[in-house]
């Protein structure tokens, strides 16, 4: 789990320190002004939090597995950042396809994947937490340990992806209403 979190933070860094910073240096094309905020949403906030706080706390859980469930429960409000991120995701996909700028930046920063591949990472990650916690619950149960906190964490991390999905569906409906999707 630690290595996959480090990889995730690295991928978020490609978005923030690669695509976003290069776009800022280049200057946002006039017809794209404001759309960059739809594309990237609150990814900077997600990146900063994972890099500066969550990864560090997750590494502490290696020494004490009892802290893992509590980590997710304590940061429930922070994990809601993903729900905000997901709201613009359908429109974001449309904008990325529409503007050649993102493809050009991908080549400038020698990126192995497209921006769309990177922008889907937060959605994949929030789902992955749920699966990892379910596995952790299975092993905790088999070991005969107290599962109450782990069950709470699993429930929480089942709700967050569901709400993310709801927000993406809402975003699709809003895009449909304005003829953008």
N, C-alpha and C positions, 0 to 999 in steps of 0.2 A: 504494500500500500504506500509506503514511503517513497519508493522509487517512482511509482506511477504519479504521485503527487509532485515530485520534483520535475518530472517530464511535463506535467500539466502546467506548472508554473513557468517552465521554459517556453512552452507553446504560447502562453498568455504574453510572455515577454516579446515574442516575435510580433504579436499584434501591436502591443503598446510601443515598444522600442524600435520596431521595424516599420510596419505599415503606418501607424499613426504619426510617428515622429517624421518619417520621410514625407508624408503627405503635408505635414506642417511646414517642413523646410521648402518643399516644392511650391507651396501655396495652393490652397484649395481652388480648383477651377470655379469661375463665377457661377456657372450653371449647376454646380454641385454644392454650393454653400448651404450649410444647414443639414444637408443629407448625410454628411460625415457623422453627425450626432445620432442619426437613425442607424447607420451602419454599425458604429462602435458602441453606442449606448453607454452603459456604465462599466464597460470592460476595464477601464483604468482602475476603478474602485475595487473591482473583483481581483484584479492582478495584485494591487498593492496589499490587500488584505491577506490573500493567500501567501504571497511572498514574505510579508513582514510578520504575520501572526499565525495563521492556520498551520502552515508547514512546520514552523517551530514547535507549536503545541502538539502536532501530530507525531513529531519525532520523539517527544516526551512519552507518548503512549507506548512506544516500543519497550521502555523500561517498566511501565506499569499499565497493563492491558485494561485495568479497571477504569482508567481515565478516558478510554476511547468513546464510550457511549456518552459520557458526560460532556465531552468536547463538542459533540454535535448538539446536544441539548442546550448547553450554555450559549452556543452561537446561532441559535435558531433565528433570531432577528437578522443577523448578518447574512445568513443563507437565503433570506428573502431577496437579496440583491439579484439572485438568479431569476426570480419572478419578474422583476423590473426589466432585466436584460432580455428576457424572452418576449416581451410585449412587442418589440420592434423587429423581431427576427424575420418574419415573413417579408416585410418591406425591405429589410436589410438585404436579403437575398436578391430581390429585384434590382436594387440600386447597384449592388456589386456587379451584376451581369450587365447592367446598362452602361457603366463607365469603364473605359479602357484603362484609365488611370491606375486602377488597382492591379491590373495585369502587368502594367509597366513597372510599378513599384515592386511587384513580386520578383521580376527579373533583376531590378536594381539591387535588391537586398539578397539576391541569390537564394531565394526561398525554395524549399523542396516541395512545398504544398501550396495550393491556392489560398487566397484569403478566405474563401468560403469554407475550406477545410479547417482553417484555424478558428473561424467564427462559430463553428458548430461544437467546438471542444467544450465550452462551458455547459452546454446542454447534455453532452455525453457524460461529462464528469458528474453532474448532479445526479444522474441516473446511476452511475457507477457506485456512488456512495451508498445508495440504497442496497445494491447487490452485495457490496462488501460487508455492510452491517448485518444483512440477512445471513451471510456465511458466518460472521462472528457470533450471531445469536445461536446458530446451529451448533457451533463448537462449544459455546458457553453452556448450552443446555446439556450436551453430551458429557461435559465435564462435571455436571451436577452443581454448577455455580448459580448464584442469584442472577436472574435474567431480567429483573424488573426494569432497570435502567436501559439495558440493551433493547428491550421491547419498546420502550418509549422512544429511543433513538430511531429504531426501525420505522415506527409509526410516523415520526416526524419526517424522516427522509423518504417516506412513501407519499406524504402530502406535498412536499416541496416540488418534486417532479410533476405531480398531478397539476398543481397550480401553474407551473411553468407551461405545461401543455395547454391548459385552459387559456393562458395569456397568449400563446402563439395562435390558438384558434381564434381568439378575439381579434388579434392583429390581422389575421387573414380576412376576417369579416370586415374589419375597418378598411383594409386595403381593397376589398371587393367593392365596398360602397363608393370609394373614390376612384375606382377603375384602375388601380395600380397592380392588381394581382389577377 
